[in-house]
Amino acid sequence: MLGHHPYTNLLDVEGDKRTDGGRVAAAEGLNIQENDPDVFSSFPFMRMHPSHKRTWIHGYQHLYGPLLFSLMTLSKVYQQDWELWSQKRLYHIDAECRYGDRWNSARFLLMKALSFGYMLALPCWCRGNLSGLVLYTVGHLVCGEMLATMFIVNHVIEGVAFAKREVNEKGVVVAERPATAEGVTPMDATNKKMVPLNDWAAVQCQTSVNWSAGSWFWNHFSGGLSHQIEHHLFPGICHTNYVHIQSVVEETCIEFGVPYQNEASLAIAYVKMIRHLRSMGTQDFPHWK
């Protein structure tokens, strides 16, 4: 809610000039603030935003990317969680308000110990160290692969828009209009009622993609991730309701000329995501220079 949702598919160039901390990555001599940790925190291993500097290794990211996806939950459990607790910050997200409290900090350590005990120590005790460790690792890899797959196709895929915000020489914040990697603004051809291109709701629709929209089964299976547009527009609504409001959201987008991208299935979305990763790894995009 504090990282991904307000800054969907957004990079901040020269971000450290306007923030008191956070993780900053170098890209072509500029400082890139990872404002969307759910999407772009894998850089420089993965190039997912057209503003990122392309290197030779990215030419193979469509091949090794799916392998990295399986590490998602391991990375969260053993890197992001501990970084958040120890540094009171994750990227640009300030967690002092939570982990500055001793009770919350103690609760974090207690729950880590309990989860480690029943997920790893108990299986090792019951089944032997090797079997317990294998079960634990395979469980994480499968979970990570499934979650990462259903996450990434919603925001890193053909036809989706990206955004960039930077500080010019006069210190003025300049925001690029949302556009695809090729520099096409999806709303240019569809906008019927002069909705501002930087309207928050319109940006969410341009930077998010659904798959199997309207399907109660896939909505349940994915925990609502198949209705990503509805999730971003109404993050406070329980995901079980997405399938009921989906048609209203789509009809409203059509009425106002706001793009509503929906892929017919997860398989189709996955293929388009892989193709997008390949183009990201093999092409430079002049619009985003």
KOLRO-947903 format. One record per residue (C-alpha): x negated, y negated, z. Coordinates in Angstrom, 1 decimal. Layout:
<pts>
<pt east="X" north="Y" up="Z"/>
...
</pts>
This chain:
<pts>
<pt east="0.0" north="0.0" up="0.0"/>
<pt east="-2.9" north="-2.4" up="0.7"/>
<pt east="-5.2" north="-1.2" up="-2.1"/>
<pt east="-3.5" north="0.5" up="-5.1"/>
<pt east="0.0" north="-1.0" up="-5.1"/>
<pt east="-0.8" north="-4.8" up="-5.1"/>
<pt east="-3.7" north="-4.4" up="-7.6"/>
<pt east="-2.6" north="-1.7" up="-10.0"/>
<pt east="-5.2" north="-1.1" up="-12.7"/>
<pt east="-6.9" north="-4.4" up="-11.7"/>
<pt east="-10.6" north="-5.2" up="-11.5"/>
<pt east="-11.9" north="-8.3" up="-9.9"/>
<pt east="-15.0" north="-9.7" up="-11.6"/>
<pt east="-17.4" north="-11.6" up="-9.4"/>
<pt east="-15.1" north="-10.5" up="-6.6"/>
<pt east="-17.7" north="-10.8" up="-3.8"/>
<pt east="-17.6" north="-14.6" up="-4.1"/>
<pt east="-14.0" north="-14.6" up="-2.8"/>
<pt east="-14.1" north="-11.7" up="-0.3"/>
<pt east="-15.9" north="-11.2" up="3.0"/>
<pt east="-16.8" north="-7.6" up="2.2"/>
<pt east="-15.8" north="-4.5" up="0.5"/>
<pt east="-17.6" north="-2.2" up="-2.0"/>
<pt east="-19.1" north="-4.0" up="-4.9"/>
<pt east="-20.4" north="-2.2" up="-8.0"/>
<pt east="-22.7" north="-3.7" up="-10.6"/>
<pt east="-21.5" north="-3.7" up="-14.2"/>
<pt east="-23.4" north="-5.7" up="-16.9"/>
<pt east="-24.8" north="-8.1" up="-14.3"/>
<pt east="-21.4" north="-8.9" up="-12.9"/>
<pt east="-20.0" north="-7.8" up="-9.5"/>
<pt east="-16.9" north="-5.7" up="-9.8"/>
<pt east="-14.7" north="-5.5" up="-6.8"/>
<pt east="-12.8" north="-2.2" up="-6.7"/>
<pt east="-9.4" north="-3.6" up="-6.0"/>
<pt east="-7.6" north="-0.4" up="-7.0"/>
<pt east="-9.4" north="2.3" up="-5.1"/>
<pt east="-6.9" north="5.0" up="-6.2"/>
<pt east="-7.8" north="4.5" up="-9.8"/>
<pt east="-11.3" north="3.1" up="-10.2"/>
<pt east="-13.3" north="4.2" up="-7.2"/>
<pt east="-14.9" north="7.0" up="-9.2"/>
<pt east="-17.1" north="4.5" up="-11.2"/>
<pt east="-19.9" north="4.9" up="-12.2"/>
<pt east="-19.3" north="8.6" up="-12.6"/>
<pt east="-16.1" north="7.9" up="-14.5"/>
<pt east="-15.3" north="4.9" up="-16.7"/>
<pt east="-11.6" north="4.3" up="-16.5"/>
<pt east="-11.3" north="0.6" up="-17.0"/>
<pt east="-12.3" north="-1.0" up="-20.3"/>
<pt east="-14.3" north="-3.7" up="-18.4"/>
<pt east="-16.6" north="-1.1" up="-16.9"/>
<pt east="-20.0" north="-0.8" up="-18.5"/>
<pt east="-20.2" north="2.3" up="-20.7"/>
<pt east="-23.2" north="4.7" up="-20.3"/>
<pt east="-24.2" north="7.8" up="-22.1"/>
<pt east="-22.8" north="10.1" up="-19.4"/>
<pt east="-19.3" north="8.7" up="-20.0"/>
<pt east="-19.3" north="10.3" up="-23.4"/>
<pt east="-18.7" north="13.6" up="-21.6"/>
<pt east="-16.3" north="12.4" up="-18.9"/>
<pt east="-13.3" north="14.0" up="-20.6"/>
<pt east="-15.1" north="17.3" up="-20.1"/>
<pt east="-16.4" north="17.0" up="-16.5"/>
<pt east="-13.6" north="14.7" up="-15.3"/>
<pt east="-11.2" north="17.5" up="-14.5"/>
<pt east="-13.9" north="19.2" up="-12.4"/>
<pt east="-14.4" north="16.0" up="-10.4"/>
<pt east="-10.7" north="15.7" up="-9.9"/>
<pt east="-10.8" north="18.8" up="-7.7"/>
<pt east="-13.0" north="17.0" up="-5.2"/>
<pt east="-10.3" north="14.4" up="-4.4"/>
<pt east="-9.2" north="15.7" up="-1.1"/>
<pt east="-12.7" north="16.7" up="0.1"/>
<pt east="-13.8" north="13.2" up="-0.7"/>
<pt east="-11.0" north="11.7" up="1.3"/>
<pt east="-11.4" north="14.0" up="4.3"/>
<pt east="-15.2" north="13.8" up="4.5"/>
<pt east="-16.0" north="10.3" up="3.0"/>
<pt east="-13.1" north="7.8" up="2.9"/>
<pt east="-11.6" north="8.7" up="6.2"/>
<pt east="-14.9" north="8.5" up="8.1"/>
<pt east="-15.9" north="5.4" up="6.2"/>
<pt east="-12.6" north="3.7" up="7.2"/>
<pt east="-13.1" north="4.7" up="10.9"/>
<pt east="-16.8" north="3.9" up="11.2"/>
<pt east="-16.9" north="0.7" up="9.2"/>
<pt east="-13.3" north="-0.5" up="9.8"/>
<pt east="-13.0" north="-1.1" up="6.1"/>
<pt east="-12.5" north="0.7" up="2.8"/>
<pt east="-13.3" north="-1.3" up="-0.3"/>
<pt east="-11.5" north="-4.6" up="0.3"/>
<pt east="-9.0" north="-3.2" up="2.8"/>
<pt east="-9.7" north="-4.4" up="6.3"/>
<pt east="-8.8" north="-1.7" up="8.9"/>
<pt east="-9.9" north="-3.6" up="12.0"/>
<pt east="-6.3" north="-4.0" up="13.0"/>
<pt east="-5.9" north="-0.3" up="13.4"/>
<pt east="-9.3" north="1.2" up="14.2"/>
<pt east="-10.3" north="-1.8" up="16.4"/>
<pt east="-7.8" north="-0.2" up="18.9"/>
<pt east="-9.5" north="2.4" up="21.0"/>
<pt east="-6.4" north="4.6" up="21.2"/>
<pt east="-6.0" north="4.8" up="17.5"/>
<pt east="-9.7" north="5.5" up="17.1"/>
<pt east="-9.5" north="8.3" up="19.7"/>
<pt east="-6.4" north="9.7" up="18.0"/>
<pt east="-8.3" north="9.8" up="14.7"/>
<pt east="-11.1" north="11.9" up="16.3"/>
<pt east="-8.6" north="14.2" up="18.0"/>
<pt east="-6.6" north="14.9" up="14.9"/>
<pt east="-9.8" north="15.4" up="12.9"/>
<pt east="-10.9" north="18.0" up="15.4"/>
<pt east="-7.5" north="19.7" up="15.4"/>
<pt east="-7.2" north="19.9" up="11.6"/>
<pt east="-10.8" north="21.1" up="11.3"/>
<pt east="-10.0" north="23.8" up="13.9"/>
<pt east="-6.9" north="25.3" up="12.3"/>
<pt east="-8.0" north="24.8" up="8.7"/>
<pt east="-11.6" north="26.1" up="9.0"/>
<pt east="-12.6" north="27.4" up="12.4"/>
<pt east="-9.5" north="29.6" up="12.9"/>
<pt east="-9.7" north="31.2" up="9.4"/>
<pt east="-13.4" north="31.8" up="10.0"/>
<pt east="-12.7" north="33.4" up="13.3"/>
<pt east="-9.9" north="35.6" up="11.9"/>
<pt east="-11.4" north="36.5" up="8.6"/>
<pt east="-15.1" north="36.0" up="9.0"/>
<pt east="-17.2" north="33.0" up="8.2"/>
<pt east="-17.7" north="33.6" up="4.5"/>
<pt east="-14.0" north="34.4" up="3.8"/>
<pt east="-12.9" north="31.5" up="6.0"/>
<pt east="-15.2" north="29.0" up="4.3"/>
<pt east="-14.1" north="30.3" up="0.8"/>
<pt east="-10.4" north="30.0" up="1.7"/>
<pt east="-11.0" north="26.5" up="3.0"/>
<pt east="-12.9" north="25.3" up="0.0"/>
<pt east="-10.6" north="26.9" up="-2.6"/>
<pt east="-7.6" north="25.4" up="-0.8"/>
<pt east="-9.1" north="21.9" up="-1.0"/>
<pt east="-10.2" north="22.3" up="-4.6"/>
<pt east="-6.7" north="23.4" up="-5.8"/>
<pt east="-5.0" north="20.7" up="-3.8"/>
<pt east="-7.4" north="18.1" up="-5.0"/>
<pt east="-7.0" north="19.2" up="-8.7"/>
<pt east="-3.2" north="19.1" up="-8.5"/>
<pt east="-3.0" north="15.8" up="-6.7"/>
<pt east="-5.6" north="14.0" up="-8.8"/>
<pt east="-4.0" north="15.3" up="-12.0"/>
<pt east="-0.6" north="14.1" up="-11.1"/>
<pt east="-2.0" north="10.7" up="-10.0"/>
<pt east="-4.3" north="9.9" up="-12.9"/>
<pt east="-1.9" north="10.5" up="-15.7"/>
<pt east="0.3" north="7.8" up="-14.2"/>
<pt east="-2.3" north="5.0" up="-14.7"/>
<pt east="-5.2" north="6.1" up="-16.9"/>
<pt east="-3.6" north="7.2" up="-20.2"/>
<pt east="-3.0" north="6.1" up="-23.7"/>
<pt east="-0.7" north="3.1" up="-24.0"/>
<pt east="-1.1" north="1.9" up="-20.4"/>
<pt east="-2.1" north="-1.7" up="-19.6"/>
<pt east="-5.1" north="-2.9" up="-17.5"/>
<pt east="-5.8" north="-6.2" up="-15.9"/>
<pt east="-8.8" north="-8.2" up="-14.9"/>
<pt east="-9.2" north="-11.2" up="-12.7"/>
<pt east="-12.4" north="-13.4" up="-12.4"/>
<pt east="-13.7" north="-16.7" up="-11.1"/>
<pt east="-14.9" north="-19.1" up="-13.9"/>
<pt east="-17.8" north="-21.5" up="-13.6"/>
<pt east="-15.6" north="-24.1" up="-11.9"/>
<pt east="-14.5" north="-21.6" up="-9.2"/>
<pt east="-11.0" north="-21.2" up="-10.6"/>
<pt east="-9.4" north="-17.8" up="-10.6"/>
<pt east="-8.5" north="-16.7" up="-14.1"/>
<pt east="-6.3" north="-13.6" up="-14.6"/>
<pt east="-6.3" north="-11.8" up="-17.9"/>
<pt east="-2.9" north="-10.9" up="-19.2"/>
<pt east="-2.2" north="-7.2" up="-18.9"/>
<pt east="-3.3" north="-5.4" up="-22.0"/>
<pt east="-4.3" north="-2.0" up="-23.3"/>
<pt east="-7.9" north="-1.0" up="-23.8"/>
<pt east="-7.5" north="-2.1" up="-27.4"/>
<pt east="-6.3" north="-5.6" up="-26.3"/>
<pt east="-2.6" north="-5.1" up="-27.0"/>
<pt east="-0.2" north="-6.6" up="-24.5"/>
<pt east="2.8" north="-4.2" up="-24.5"/>
<pt east="5.3" north="-7.0" up="-23.7"/>
<pt east="4.5" north="-9.1" up="-26.7"/>
<pt east="6.6" north="-7.0" up="-29.0"/>
<pt east="9.4" north="-6.2" up="-26.6"/>
<pt east="10.0" north="-9.3" up="-24.4"/>
<pt east="13.5" north="-10.5" up="-25.0"/>
<pt east="14.3" north="-12.8" up="-22.1"/>
<pt east="10.9" north="-14.6" up="-21.7"/>
<pt east="9.9" north="-12.6" up="-18.6"/>
<pt east="6.5" north="-14.0" up="-17.5"/>
<pt east="3.7" north="-11.6" up="-18.5"/>
<pt east="2.2" north="-11.8" up="-15.0"/>
<pt east="5.6" north="-11.2" up="-13.3"/>
<pt east="4.9" north="-8.7" up="-10.5"/>
<pt east="7.6" north="-6.2" up="-11.5"/>
<pt east="6.7" north="-6.5" up="-15.2"/>
<pt east="3.0" north="-5.8" up="-14.4"/>
<pt east="3.9" north="-2.7" up="-12.5"/>
<pt east="5.9" north="-1.4" up="-15.5"/>
<pt east="3.0" north="-2.1" up="-17.9"/>
<pt east="0.4" north="-0.5" up="-15.7"/>
<pt east="2.3" north="2.6" up="-14.7"/>
<pt east="3.6" north="5.6" up="-16.7"/>
<pt east="6.3" north="8.2" up="-15.9"/>
<pt east="6.4" north="11.8" up="-17.1"/>
<pt east="9.5" north="14.0" up="-17.1"/>
<pt east="11.5" north="11.1" up="-15.9"/>
<pt east="15.0" north="12.1" up="-14.7"/>
<pt east="14.0" north="15.6" up="-13.9"/>
<pt east="14.9" north="16.6" up="-10.3"/>
<pt east="12.6" north="19.6" up="-10.4"/>
<pt east="9.5" north="17.7" up="-11.4"/>
<pt east="10.4" north="14.8" up="-9.0"/>
<pt east="10.5" north="17.4" up="-6.2"/>
<pt east="7.4" north="19.3" up="-7.4"/>
<pt east="5.3" north="16.1" up="-7.6"/>
<pt east="6.6" north="14.4" up="-4.5"/>
<pt east="8.0" north="11.6" up="-6.7"/>
<pt east="4.8" north="11.0" up="-8.7"/>
<pt east="6.6" north="11.8" up="-11.9"/>
<pt east="8.6" north="8.7" up="-11.4"/>
<pt east="5.6" north="6.4" up="-11.0"/>
<pt east="7.3" north="3.2" up="-12.3"/>
<pt east="10.2" north="3.6" up="-9.8"/>
<pt east="7.7" north="4.3" up="-7.1"/>
<pt east="5.8" north="1.1" up="-7.8"/>
<pt east="8.9" north="-1.0" up="-8.1"/>
<pt east="10.5" north="0.4" up="-4.9"/>
<pt east="7.6" north="1.9" up="-2.8"/>
<pt east="9.8" north="1.8" up="0.4"/>
<pt east="12.5" north="4.1" up="-1.1"/>
<pt east="12.3" north="7.8" up="-0.3"/>
<pt east="11.1" north="9.6" up="-3.4"/>
<pt east="14.1" north="11.9" up="-3.4"/>
<pt east="16.1" north="8.9" up="-4.6"/>
<pt east="13.9" north="8.2" up="-7.7"/>
<pt east="15.8" north="10.6" up="-9.9"/>
<pt east="19.0" north="8.8" up="-9.1"/>
<pt east="17.8" north="5.2" up="-9.8"/>
<pt east="15.6" north="6.2" up="-12.8"/>
<pt east="18.2" north="5.5" up="-15.5"/>
<pt east="19.1" north="2.1" up="-14.0"/>
<pt east="15.4" north="1.1" up="-14.0"/>
<pt east="14.9" north="2.2" up="-17.6"/>
<pt east="18.1" north="0.4" up="-18.8"/>
<pt east="17.0" north="-2.8" up="-17.0"/>
<pt east="13.6" north="-2.6" up="-18.6"/>
<pt east="15.2" north="-2.2" up="-22.0"/>
<pt east="17.5" north="-5.1" up="-21.3"/>
<pt east="14.7" north="-7.5" up="-20.4"/>
<pt east="12.2" north="-6.2" up="-23.0"/>
<pt east="9.8" north="-4.8" up="-20.4"/>
<pt east="7.9" north="-1.7" up="-21.4"/>
<pt east="9.0" north="1.6" up="-19.9"/>
<pt east="6.5" north="4.3" up="-20.8"/>
<pt east="7.6" north="7.9" up="-20.2"/>
<pt east="5.9" north="11.0" up="-21.4"/>
<pt east="8.1" north="14.1" up="-22.1"/>
<pt east="6.1" north="16.4" up="-19.8"/>
<pt east="3.1" north="16.6" up="-17.6"/>
<pt east="1.3" north="18.6" up="-20.3"/>
<pt east="1.7" north="15.9" up="-22.9"/>
<pt east="0.7" north="13.2" up="-20.3"/>
<pt east="-2.4" north="15.3" up="-19.5"/>
<pt east="-3.5" north="15.6" up="-23.1"/>
<pt east="-3.1" north="11.8" up="-23.6"/>
<pt east="-5.1" north="11.2" up="-20.4"/>
<pt east="-7.9" north="13.4" up="-21.7"/>
<pt east="-7.9" north="11.6" up="-25.0"/>
<pt east="-8.0" north="8.3" up="-23.2"/>
<pt east="-11.0" north="9.3" up="-21.1"/>
<pt east="-12.8" north="10.4" up="-24.3"/>
<pt east="-12.2" north="7.0" up="-26.0"/>
<pt east="-13.3" north="5.3" up="-22.8"/>
<pt east="-16.5" north="7.3" up="-22.8"/>
<pt east="-17.3" north="6.7" up="-26.5"/>
<pt east="-16.0" north="3.2" up="-27.4"/>
<pt east="-16.6" north="-0.3" up="-26.3"/>
<pt east="-13.6" north="-2.7" up="-26.3"/>
<pt east="-14.4" north="-6.3" up="-27.4"/>
<pt east="-11.2" north="-7.7" up="-25.8"/>
<pt east="-12.6" north="-6.8" up="-22.3"/>
<pt east="-16.1" north="-8.2" up="-22.8"/>
</pts>
